[in-house]
Every structure is written in C-alpha cells, then in structure tokens.
Amino acid sequence: MSDFKLIVTDKLGRQVTVTANPNTTVDQLKELVADKTGLSGPEIILGKKNTYVIYSNGTATLSNYKIDERTPLFMRQ
C-alpha cells in the first residue's frame, strides 16, 4: 500500500501534514500528529469538522474508516 499525505487542522485553523497509508491505525495517526504538535497522542481526538463523526477505535485502520488523502481531518483535545 502506498503512502499518502494527510492534512490535520485544529480548531484554530493550524495545520499539520503527516504521511500515512491505508494500514495506519487511528492510534498510530494520533502519534504522528502528536510528534508534529507536541501534544499527547491519547489526548488527541480526530474527526470530521462540524459533525459527530469521531474516529475513536484506535485499532481501526484508515482504510476501515475510508480515510484517504482527500479526507479532511480535524483534531481537538
């Protein structure tokens, strides 16, 4: 599976870009974001903006959630 870039935006509009692939788990993605932001991975909540969709199953992969390079991701603490 090939890697792709994901852009994750926080509530202040700041963005970080991480490289992942379809087999990356949600917990691994949180750690990638944590490495770029200095936040703690377990404290990061990832989801879709202005919806109640939260990616909470840490062992689920990005492909399980149908997340790819076109998926806008948002985080909060």
PDB file with one MODEL, atoms N, CA, C and O in Angstrom:
MODEL        1
ATOM      1  N   MET A   1       0.855  -1.178   0.000  1.00  0.00           N
ATOM      2  CA  MET A   1       0.000   0.000   0.000  1.00  0.00           C
ATOM      3  C   MET A   1       0.898   1.237   0.000  1.00  0.00           C
ATOM      4  O   MET A   1       1.916   1.283   0.691  1.00  0.00           O
ATOM      5  N   SER A   2       0.511   2.213  -0.768  1.00  0.00           N
ATOM      6  CA  SER A   2       1.370   3.383  -0.886  1.00  0.00           C
ATOM      7  C   SER A   2       1.003   4.454   0.133  1.00  0.00           C
ATOM      8  O   SER A   2      -0.152   4.599   0.533  1.00  0.00           O
ATOM      9  N   ASP A   3       2.023   5.193   0.533  1.00  0.00           N
ATOM     10  CA  ASP A   3       1.841   6.277   1.496  1.00  0.00           C
ATOM     11  C   ASP A   3       1.165   7.468   0.841  1.00  0.00           C
ATOM     12  O   ASP A   3       1.258   7.671  -0.370  1.00  0.00           O
ATOM     13  N   PHE A   4       0.482   8.252   1.665  1.00  0.00           N
ATOM     14  CA  PHE A   4      -0.125   9.492   1.197  1.00  0.00           C
ATOM     15  C   PHE A   4      -0.063  10.520   2.316  1.00  0.00           C
ATOM     16  O   PHE A   4       0.143  10.179   3.481  1.00  0.00           O
ATOM     17  N   LYS A   5      -0.242  11.773   1.950  1.00  0.00           N
ATOM     18  CA  LYS A   5      -0.206  12.882   2.905  1.00  0.00           C
ATOM     19  C   LYS A   5      -1.615  13.166   3.411  1.00  0.00           C
ATOM     20  O   LYS A   5      -2.578  13.163   2.644  1.00  0.00           O
ATOM     21  N   LEU A   6      -1.718  13.411   4.708  1.00  0.00           N
ATOM     22  CA  LEU A   6      -2.973  13.830   5.324  1.00  0.00           C
ATOM     23  C   LEU A   6      -2.752  15.174   5.984  1.00  0.00           C
ATOM     24  O   LEU A   6      -1.731  15.396   6.634  1.00  0.00           O
ATOM     25  N   ILE A   7      -3.702  16.059   5.817  1.00  0.00           N
ATOM     26  CA  ILE A   7      -3.652  17.359   6.482  1.00  0.00           C
ATOM     27  C   ILE A   7      -4.648  17.324   7.627  1.00  0.00           C
ATOM     28  O   ILE A   7      -5.827  17.024   7.440  1.00  0.00           O
ATOM     29  N   VAL A   8      -4.150  17.635   8.818  1.00  0.00           N
ATOM     30  CA  VAL A   8      -4.983  17.652  10.018  1.00  0.00           C
ATOM     31  C   VAL A   8      -5.025  19.088  10.524  1.00  0.00           C
ATOM     32  O   VAL A   8      -3.983  19.711  10.725  1.00  0.00           O
ATOM     33  N   THR A   9      -6.230  19.612  10.728  1.00  0.00           N
ATOM     34  CA  THR A   9      -6.432  21.003  11.132  1.00  0.00           C
ATOM     35  C   THR A   9      -6.975  21.046  12.551  1.00  0.00           C
ATOM     36  O   THR A   9      -7.848  20.256  12.911  1.00  0.00           O
ATOM     37  N   ASP A  10      -6.452  21.982  13.368  1.00  0.00           N
ATOM     38  CA  ASP A  10      -7.001  22.127  14.717  1.00  0.00           C
ATOM     39  C   ASP A  10      -8.070  23.210  14.727  1.00  0.00           C
ATOM     40  O   ASP A  10      -8.348  23.818  13.693  1.00  0.00           O
ATOM     41  N   LYS A  11      -8.670  23.456  15.888  1.00  0.00           N
ATOM     42  CA  LYS A  11      -9.796  24.392  15.959  1.00  0.00           C
ATOM     43  C   LYS A  11      -9.394  25.838  15.703  1.00  0.00           C
ATOM     44  O   LYS A  11     -10.256  26.685  15.468  1.00  0.00           O
ATOM     45  N   LEU A  12      -8.086  26.135  15.745  1.00  0.00           N
ATOM     46  CA  LEU A  12      -7.613  27.484  15.442  1.00  0.00           C
ATOM     47  C   LEU A  12      -7.196  27.630  13.978  1.00  0.00           C
ATOM     48  O   LEU A  12      -6.742  28.693  13.555  1.00  0.00           O
ATOM     49  N   GLY A  13      -7.355  26.552  13.213  1.00  0.00           N
ATOM     50  CA  GLY A  13      -7.021  26.595  11.798  1.00  0.00           C
ATOM     51  C   GLY A  13      -5.584  26.229  11.481  1.00  0.00           C
ATOM     52  O   GLY A  13      -5.184  26.245  10.317  1.00  0.00           O
ATOM     53  N   ARG A  14      -4.801  25.897  12.501  1.00  0.00           N
ATOM     54  CA  ARG A  14      -3.416  25.470  12.258  1.00  0.00           C
ATOM     55  C   ARG A  14      -3.429  24.070  11.672  1.00  0.00           C
ATOM     56  O   ARG A  14      -4.228  23.219  12.065  1.00  0.00           O
ATOM     57  N   GLN A  15      -2.526  23.847  10.720  1.00  0.00           N
ATOM     58  CA  GLN A  15      -2.497  22.562  10.029  1.00  0.00           C
ATOM     59  C   GLN A  15      -1.160  21.865  10.203  1.00  0.00           C
ATOM     60  O   GLN A  15      -0.107  22.502  10.248  1.00  0.00           O
ATOM     61  N   VAL A  16      -1.223  20.556  10.299  1.00  0.00           N
ATOM     62  CA  VAL A  16      -0.022  19.728  10.254  1.00  0.00           C
ATOM     63  C   VAL A  16      -0.242  18.688   9.159  1.00  0.00           C
ATOM     64  O   VAL A  16      -1.361  18.233   8.924  1.00  0.00           O
ATOM     65  N   THR A  17       0.840  18.331   8.507  1.00  0.00           N
ATOM     66  CA  THR A  17       0.785  17.318   7.459  1.00  0.00           C
ATOM     67  C   THR A  17       1.552  16.096   7.935  1.00  0.00           C
ATOM     68  O   THR A  17       2.688  16.202   8.397  1.00  0.00           O
ATOM     69  N   VAL A  18       0.927  14.946   7.819  1.00  0.00           N
ATOM     70  CA  VAL A  18       1.568  13.692   8.200  1.00  0.00           C
ATOM     71  C   VAL A  18       1.480  12.718   7.028  1.00  0.00           C
ATOM     72  O   VAL A  18       0.598  12.827   6.176  1.00  0.00           O
ATOM     73  N   THR A  19       2.392  11.785   7.002  1.00  0.00           N
ATOM     74  CA  THR A  19       2.398  10.750   5.977  1.00  0.00           C
ATOM     75  C   THR A  19       1.885   9.457   6.593  1.00  0.00           C
ATOM     76  O   THR A  19       2.363   9.024   7.641  1.00  0.00           O
ATOM     77  N   ALA A  20       0.916   8.853   5.939  1.00  0.00           N
ATOM     78  CA  ALA A  20       0.309   7.620   6.433  1.00  0.00           C
ATOM     79  C   ALA A  20       0.004   6.717   5.247  1.00  0.00           C
ATOM     80  O   ALA A  20       0.294   7.060   4.101  1.00  0.00           O
ATOM     81  N   ASN A  21      -0.575   5.577   5.528  1.00  0.00           N
ATOM     82  CA  ASN A  21      -1.029   4.677   4.472  1.00  0.00           C
ATOM     83  C   ASN A  21      -2.320   4.017   4.930  1.00  0.00           C
ATOM     84  O   ASN A  21      -2.693   4.159   6.095  1.00  0.00           O
ATOM     85  N   PRO A  22      -3.003   3.312   4.066  1.00  0.00           N
ATOM     86  CA  PRO A  22      -4.301   2.734   4.438  1.00  0.00           C
ATOM     87  C   PRO A  22      -4.247   1.791   5.639  1.00  0.00           C
ATOM     88  O   PRO A  22      -5.259   1.593   6.311  1.00  0.00           O
ATOM     89  N   ASN A  23      -3.079   1.207   5.915  1.00  0.00           N
ATOM     90  CA  ASN A  23      -2.950   0.287   7.046  1.00  0.00           C
ATOM     91  C   ASN A  23      -2.565   0.972   8.350  1.00  0.00           C
ATOM     92  O   ASN A  23      -2.452   0.309   9.380  1.00  0.00           O
ATOM     93  N   THR A  24      -2.363   2.286   8.325  1.00  0.00           N
ATOM     94  CA  THR A  24      -2.067   3.035   9.542  1.00  0.00           C
ATOM     95  C   THR A  24      -3.295   2.997  10.445  1.00  0.00           C
ATOM     96  O   THR A  24      -4.415   3.219   9.986  1.00  0.00           O
ATOM     97  N   THR A  25      -3.082   2.716  11.732  1.00  0.00           N
ATOM     98  CA  THR A  25      -4.214   2.702  12.664  1.00  0.00           C
ATOM     99  C   THR A  25      -4.490   4.117  13.157  1.00  0.00           C
ATOM    100  O   THR A  25      -3.657   5.011  13.011  1.00  0.00           O
ATOM    101  N   VAL A  26      -5.653   4.307  13.736  1.00  0.00           N
ATOM    102  CA  VAL A  26      -6.014   5.612  14.298  1.00  0.00           C
ATOM    103  C   VAL A  26      -5.022   5.987  15.399  1.00  0.00           C
ATOM    104  O   VAL A  26      -4.594   7.139  15.470  1.00  0.00           O
ATOM    105  N   ASP A  27      -4.651   5.037  16.256  1.00  0.00           N
ATOM    106  CA  ASP A  27      -3.676   5.336  17.306  1.00  0.00           C
ATOM    107  C   ASP A  27      -2.331   5.746  16.718  1.00  0.00           C
ATOM    108  O   ASP A  27      -1.690   6.665  17.229  1.00  0.00           O
ATOM    109  N   GLN A  28      -1.895   5.081  15.653  1.00  0.00           N
ATOM    110  CA  GLN A  28      -0.642   5.463  15.002  1.00  0.00           C
ATOM    111  C   GLN A  28      -0.749   6.859  14.402  1.00  0.00           C
ATOM    112  O   GLN A  28       0.199   7.640  14.475  1.00  0.00           O
ATOM    113  N   LEU A  29      -1.889   7.174  13.813  1.00  0.00           N
ATOM    114  CA  LEU A  29      -2.102   8.506  13.247  1.00  0.00           C
ATOM    115  C   LEU A  29      -2.045   9.562  14.341  1.00  0.00           C
ATOM    116  O   LEU A  29      -1.451  10.622  14.147  1.00  0.00           O
ATOM    117  N   LYS A  30      -2.653   9.286  15.482  1.00  0.00           N
ATOM    118  CA  LYS A  30      -2.600  10.227  16.605  1.00  0.00           C
ATOM    119  C   LYS A  30      -1.160  10.469  17.040  1.00  0.00           C
ATOM    120  O   LYS A  30      -0.793  11.599  17.361  1.00  0.00           O
ATOM    121  N   GLU A  31      -0.344   9.423  17.053  1.00  0.00           N
ATOM    122  CA  GLU A  31       1.063   9.578  17.429  1.00  0.00           C
ATOM    123  C   GLU A  31       1.827  10.393  16.390  1.00  0.00           C
ATOM    124  O   GLU A  31       2.695  11.187  16.751  1.00  0.00           O
ATOM    125  N   LEU A  32       1.521  10.211  15.110  1.00  0.00           N
ATOM    126  CA  LEU A  32       2.152  11.021  14.064  1.00  0.00           C
ATOM    127  C   LEU A  32       1.813  12.497  14.256  1.00  0.00           C
ATOM    128  O   LEU A  32       2.679  13.361  14.121  1.00  0.00           O
ATOM    129  N   VAL A  33       0.550  12.781  14.571  1.00  0.00           N
ATOM    130  CA  VAL A  33       0.120  14.158  14.821  1.00  0.00           C
ATOM    131  C   VAL A  33       0.788  14.682  16.090  1.00  0.00           C
ATOM    132  O   VAL A  33       1.228  15.831  16.131  1.00  0.00           O
ATOM    133  N   ALA A  34       0.864  13.852  17.114  1.00  0.00           N
ATOM    134  CA  ALA A  34       1.489  14.257  18.376  1.00  0.00           C
ATOM    135  C   ALA A  34       2.953  14.631  18.166  1.00  0.00           C
ATOM    136  O   ALA A  34       3.436  15.600  18.751  1.00  0.00           O
ATOM    137  N   ASP A  35       3.660  13.870  17.334  1.00  0.00           N
ATOM    138  CA  ASP A  35       5.066  14.165  17.046  1.00  0.00           C
ATOM    139  C   ASP A  35       5.235  15.542  16.418  1.00  0.00           C
ATOM    140  O   ASP A  35       6.245  16.207  16.648  1.00  0.00           O
ATOM    141  N   LYS A  36       4.263  15.973  15.631  1.00  0.00           N
ATOM    142  CA  LYS A  36       4.345  17.274  14.946  1.00  0.00           C
ATOM    143  C   LYS A  36       3.856  18.429  15.816  1.00  0.00           C
ATOM    144  O   LYS A  36       4.268  19.571  15.615  1.00  0.00           O
ATOM    145  N   THR A  37       2.980  18.142  16.783  1.00  0.00           N
ATOM    146  CA  THR A  37       2.352  19.218  17.557  1.00  0.00           C
ATOM    147  C   THR A  37       2.864  19.331  18.982  1.00  0.00           C
ATOM    148  O   THR A  37       2.703  20.372  19.620  1.00  0.00           O
ATOM    149  N   GLY A  38       3.477  18.275  19.484  1.00  0.00           N
ATOM    150  CA  GLY A  38       3.908  18.275  20.872  1.00  0.00           C
ATOM    151  C   GLY A  38       2.799  17.890  21.842  1.00  0.00           C
ATOM    152  O   GLY A  38       3.011  17.866  23.054  1.00  0.00           O
ATOM    153  N   LEU A  39       1.627  17.590  21.314  1.00  0.00           N
ATOM    154  CA  LEU A  39       0.516  17.146  22.156  1.00  0.00           C
ATOM    155  C   LEU A  39       0.685  15.666  22.475  1.00  0.00           C
ATOM    156  O   LEU A  39       1.482  14.971  21.844  1.00  0.00           O
ATOM    157  N   SER A  40      -0.064  15.199  23.447  1.00  0.00           N
ATOM    158  CA  SER A  40      -0.054  13.789  23.797  1.00  0.00           C
ATOM    159  C   SER A  40      -1.024  13.033  22.894  1.00  0.00           C
ATOM    160  O   SER A  40      -2.184  13.424  22.767  1.00  0.00           O
ATOM    161  N   GLY A  41      -0.558  11.953  22.267  1.00  0.00           N
ATOM    162  CA  GLY A  41      -1.390  11.178  21.354  1.00  0.00           C
ATOM    163  C   GLY A  41      -2.735  10.762  21.919  1.00  0.00           C
ATOM    164  O   GLY A  41      -3.756  10.951  21.258  1.00  0.00           O
ATOM    165  N   PRO A  42      -2.769  10.189  23.148  1.00  0.00           N
ATOM    166  CA  PRO A  42      -4.059   9.760  23.699  1.00  0.00           C
ATOM    167  C   PRO A  42      -5.046  10.907  23.935  1.00  0.00           C
ATOM    168  O   PRO A  42      -6.252  10.673  24.022  1.00  0.00           O
ATOM    169  N   GLU A  43      -4.551  12.135  24.039  1.00  0.00           N
ATOM    170  CA  GLU A  43      -5.432  13.281  24.267  1.00  0.00           C
ATOM    171  C   GLU A  43      -6.029  13.836  22.978  1.00  0.00           C
ATOM    172  O   GLU A  43      -6.966  14.632  23.023  1.00  0.00           O
ATOM    173  N   ILE A  44      -5.501  13.427  21.844  1.00  0.00           N
ATOM    174  CA  ILE A  44      -5.956  13.948  20.558  1.00  0.00           C
ATOM    175  C   ILE A  44      -7.229  13.229  20.129  1.00  0.00           C
ATOM    176  O   ILE A  44      -7.306  12.001  20.167  1.00  0.00           O
ATOM    177  N   ILE A  45      -8.217  14.004  19.723  1.00  0.00           N
ATOM    178  CA  ILE A  45      -9.464  13.464  19.195  1.00  0.00           C
ATOM    179  C   ILE A  45      -9.516  13.835  17.719  1.00  0.00           C
ATOM    180  O   ILE A  45      -9.439  15.014  17.374  1.00  0.00           O
ATOM    181  N   LEU A  46      -9.644  12.857  16.860  1.00  0.00           N
ATOM    182  CA  LEU A  46      -9.700  13.087  15.417  1.00  0.00           C
ATOM    183  C   LEU A  46     -11.110  12.848  14.916  1.00  0.00           C
ATOM    184  O   LEU A  46     -11.796  11.930  15.368  1.00  0.00           O
ATOM    185  N   GLY A  47     -11.536  13.678  13.983  1.00  0.00           N
ATOM    186  CA  GLY A  47     -12.867  13.503  13.415  1.00  0.00           C
ATOM    187  C   GLY A  47     -13.077  14.415  12.231  1.00  0.00           C
ATOM    188  O   GLY A  47     -12.139  15.010  11.701  1.00  0.00           O
ATOM    189  N   LYS A  48     -14.332  14.512  11.826  1.00  0.00           N
ATOM    190  CA  LYS A  48     -14.729  15.407  10.746  1.00  0.00           C
ATOM    191  C   LYS A  48     -15.298  16.675  11.354  1.00  0.00           C
ATOM    192  O   LYS A  48     -16.040  16.623  12.335  1.00  0.00           O
ATOM    193  N   LYS A  49     -14.951  17.809  10.774  1.00  0.00           N
ATOM    194  CA  LYS A  49     -15.396  19.097  11.296  1.00  0.00           C
ATOM    195  C   LYS A  49     -16.911  19.240  11.206  1.00  0.00           C
ATOM    196  O   LYS A  49     -17.541  18.830  10.230  1.00  0.00           O
ATOM    197  N   ASN A  50     -17.474  19.834  12.257  1.00  0.00           N
ATOM    198  CA  ASN A  50     -18.910  20.143  12.322  1.00  0.00           C
ATOM    199  C   ASN A  50     -19.802  18.918  12.173  1.00  0.00           C
ATOM    200  O   ASN A  50     -20.943  19.027  11.724  1.00  0.00           O
ATOM    201  N   THR A  51     -19.291  17.774  12.543  1.00  0.00           N
ATOM    202  CA  THR A  51     -20.114  16.561  12.545  1.00  0.00           C
ATOM    203  C   THR A  51     -19.852  15.825  13.847  1.00  0.00           C
ATOM    204  O   THR A  51     -18.986  16.207  14.634  1.00  0.00           O
ATOM    205  N   TYR A  52     -20.592  14.799  14.053  1.00  0.00           N
ATOM    206  CA  TYR A  52     -20.369  13.977  15.235  1.00  0.00           C
ATOM    207  C   TYR A  52     -19.560  12.730  14.905  1.00  0.00           C
ATOM    208  O   TYR A  52     -19.541  11.776  15.682  1.00  0.00           O
ATOM    209  N   VAL A  53     -18.891  12.737  13.754  1.00  0.00           N
ATOM    210  CA  VAL A  53     -18.065  11.598  13.372  1.00  0.00           C
ATOM    211  C   VAL A  53     -16.717  11.731  14.070  1.00  0.00           C
ATOM    212  O   VAL A  53     -15.941  12.641  13.780  1.00  0.00           O
ATOM    213  N   ILE A  54     -16.452  10.819  14.985  1.00  0.00           N
ATOM    214  CA  ILE A  54     -15.188  10.784  15.714  1.00  0.00           C
ATOM    215  C   ILE A  54     -14.538   9.438  15.410  1.00  0.00           C
ATOM    216  O   ILE A  54     -15.184   8.393  15.480  1.00  0.00           O
ATOM    217  N   TYR A  55     -13.258   9.479  15.074  1.00  0.00           N
ATOM    218  CA  TYR A  55     -12.521   8.250  14.802  1.00  0.00           C
ATOM    219  C   TYR A  55     -11.939   7.766  16.127  1.00  0.00           C
ATOM    220  O   TYR A  55     -10.824   8.135  16.495  1.00  0.00           O
ATOM    221  N   SER A  56     -12.696   6.940  16.839  1.00  0.00           N
ATOM    222  CA  SER A  56     -12.342   6.590  18.208  1.00  0.00           C
ATOM    223  C   SER A  56     -11.759   5.192  18.373  1.00  0.00           C
ATOM    224  O   SER A  56     -11.109   4.919  19.383  1.00  0.00           O
ATOM    225  N   ASN A  57     -11.969   4.317  17.428  1.00  0.00           N
ATOM    226  CA  ASN A  57     -11.433   2.967  17.548  1.00  0.00           C
ATOM    227  C   ASN A  57      -9.961   2.999  17.168  1.00  0.00           C
ATOM    228  O   ASN A  57      -9.620   3.007  15.985  1.00  0.00           O
ATOM    229  N   GLY A  58      -9.097   3.016  18.164  1.00  0.00           N
ATOM    230  CA  GLY A  58      -7.669   3.178  17.930  1.00  0.00           C
ATOM    231  C   GLY A  58      -7.024   2.083  17.121  1.00  0.00           C
ATOM    232  O   GLY A  58      -5.992   2.307  16.488  1.00  0.00           O
ATOM    233  N   THR A  59      -7.616   0.890  17.128  1.00  0.00           N
ATOM    234  CA  THR A  59      -7.023  -0.213  16.372  1.00  0.00           C
ATOM    235  C   THR A  59      -7.553  -0.300  14.945  1.00  0.00           C
ATOM    236  O   THR A  59      -7.042  -1.078  14.140  1.00  0.00           O
ATOM    237  N   ALA A  60      -8.568   0.489  14.630  1.00  0.00           N
ATOM    238  CA  ALA A  60      -9.093   0.520  13.259  1.00  0.00           C
ATOM    239  C   ALA A  60      -8.088   1.221  12.352  1.00  0.00           C
ATOM    240  O   ALA A  60      -7.387   2.140  12.777  1.00  0.00           O
ATOM    241  N   THR A  61      -8.026   0.784  11.112  1.00  0.00           N
ATOM    242  CA  THR A  61      -7.103   1.400  10.162  1.00  0.00           C
ATOM    243  C   THR A  61      -7.801   2.535   9.414  1.00  0.00           C
ATOM    244  O   THR A  61      -9.023   2.681   9.456  1.00  0.00           O
ATOM    245  N   LEU A  62      -6.990   3.321   8.738  1.00  0.00           N
ATOM    246  CA  LEU A  62      -7.555   4.401   7.937  1.00  0.00           C
ATOM    247  C   LEU A  62      -8.467   3.837   6.855  1.00  0.00           C
ATOM    248  O   LEU A  62      -9.489   4.440   6.529  1.00  0.00           O
ATOM    249  N   SER A  63      -8.107   2.693   6.300  1.00  0.00           N
ATOM    250  CA  SER A  63      -8.980   2.098   5.279  1.00  0.00           C
ATOM    251  C   SER A  63     -10.306   1.634   5.883  1.00  0.00           C
ATOM    252  O   SER A  63     -11.330   1.675   5.201  1.00  0.00           O
ATOM    253  N   ASN A  64     -10.314   1.194   7.146  1.00  0.00           N
ATOM    254  CA  ASN A  64     -11.576   0.831   7.806  1.00  0.00           C
ATOM    255  C   ASN A  64     -12.526   2.015   7.842  1.00  0.00           C
ATOM    256  O   ASN A  64     -13.734   1.859   7.665  1.00  0.00           O
ATOM    257  N   TYR A  65     -11.971   3.204   8.074  1.00  0.00           N
ATOM    258  CA  TYR A  65     -12.774   4.426   8.150  1.00  0.00           C
ATOM    259  C   TYR A  65     -12.901   5.124   6.794  1.00  0.00           C
ATOM    260  O   TYR A  65     -13.514   6.186   6.691  1.00  0.00           O
ATOM    261  N   LYS A  66     -12.314   4.516   5.752  1.00  0.00           N
ATOM    262  CA  LYS A  66     -12.336   5.096   4.402  1.00  0.00           C
ATOM    263  C   LYS A  66     -11.682   6.482   4.367  1.00  0.00           C
ATOM    264  O   LYS A  66     -12.157   7.390   3.685  1.00  0.00           O
ATOM    265  N   ILE A  67     -10.589   6.623   5.114  1.00  0.00           N
ATOM    266  CA  ILE A  67      -9.817   7.864   5.141  1.00  0.00           C
ATOM    267  C   ILE A  67      -8.712   7.750   4.097  1.00  0.00           C
ATOM    268  O   ILE A  67      -7.958   6.777   4.078  1.00  0.00           O
ATOM    269  N   ASP A  68      -8.625   8.760   3.225  1.00  0.00           N
ATOM    270  CA  ASP A  68      -7.541   8.827   2.254  1.00  0.00           C
ATOM    271  C   ASP A  68      -7.055  10.266   2.162  1.00  0.00           C
ATOM    272  O   ASP A  68      -7.433  11.107   2.978  1.00  0.00           O
ATOM    273  N   GLU A  69      -6.208  10.552   1.159  1.00  0.00           N
ATOM    274  CA  GLU A  69      -5.608  11.895   1.052  1.00  0.00           C
ATOM    275  C   GLU A  69      -6.636  12.993   0.816  1.00  0.00           C
ATOM    276  O   GLU A  69      -6.315  14.168   0.993  1.00  0.00           O
ATOM    277  N   ARG A  70      -7.836  12.660   0.429  1.00  0.00           N
ATOM    278  CA  ARG A  70      -8.882  13.670   0.192  1.00  0.00           C
ATOM    279  C   ARG A  70      -9.751  13.917   1.424  1.00  0.00           C
ATOM    280  O   ARG A  70     -10.617  14.793   1.405  1.00  0.00           O
ATOM    281  N   THR A  71      -9.529  13.156   2.490  1.00  0.00           N
ATOM    282  CA  THR A  71     -10.362  13.265   3.682  1.00  0.00           C
ATOM    283  C   THR A  71      -9.880  14.411   4.562  1.00  0.00           C
ATOM    284  O   THR A  71      -8.745  14.382   5.037  1.00  0.00           O
ATOM    285  N   PRO A  72     -10.723  15.424   4.790  1.00  0.00           N
ATOM    286  CA  PRO A  72     -10.319  16.500   5.699  1.00  0.00           C
ATOM    287  C   PRO A  72     -10.449  16.019   7.146  1.00  0.00           C
ATOM    288  O   PRO A  72     -11.531  15.634   7.587  1.00  0.00           O
ATOM    289  N   LEU A  73      -9.343  16.046   7.868  1.00  0.00           N
ATOM    290  CA  LEU A  73      -9.348  15.620   9.263  1.00  0.00           C
ATOM    291  C   LEU A  73      -9.188  16.821  10.182  1.00  0.00           C
ATOM    292  O   LEU A  73      -8.459  17.764   9.872  1.00  0.00           O
ATOM    293  N   PHE A  74      -9.864  16.775  11.292  1.00  0.00           N
ATOM    294  CA  PHE A  74      -9.794  17.846  12.276  1.00  0.00           C
ATOM    295  C   PHE A  74      -9.508  17.233  13.631  1.00  0.00           C
ATOM    296  O   PHE A  74      -9.938  16.121  13.935  1.00  0.00           O
ATOM    297  N   MET A  75      -8.770  17.984  14.444  1.00  0.00           N
ATOM    298  CA  MET A  75      -8.440  17.460  15.763  1.00  0.00           C
ATOM    299  C   MET A  75      -8.812  18.456  16.836  1.00  0.00           C
ATOM    300  O   MET A  75      -8.879  19.665  16.618  1.00  0.00           O
ATOM    301  N   ARG A  76      -9.049  17.899  17.990  1.00  0.00           N
ATOM    302  CA  ARG A  76      -9.249  18.710  19.181  1.00  0.00           C
ATOM    303  C   ARG A  76      -8.697  17.921  20.345  1.00  0.00           C
ATOM    304  O   ARG A  76      -8.399  16.732  20.231  1.00  0.00           O
ATOM    305  N   GLN A  77      -8.568  18.600  21.463  1.00  0.00           N
ATOM    306  CA  GLN A  77      -8.066  17.947  22.663  1.00  0.00           C
ATOM    307  C   GLN A  77      -9.156  17.793  23.652  1.00  0.00           C
ATOM    308  O   GLN A  77      -8.932  17.260  24.739  1.00  0.00           O
TER     309      GLN A  77
ENDMDL
END
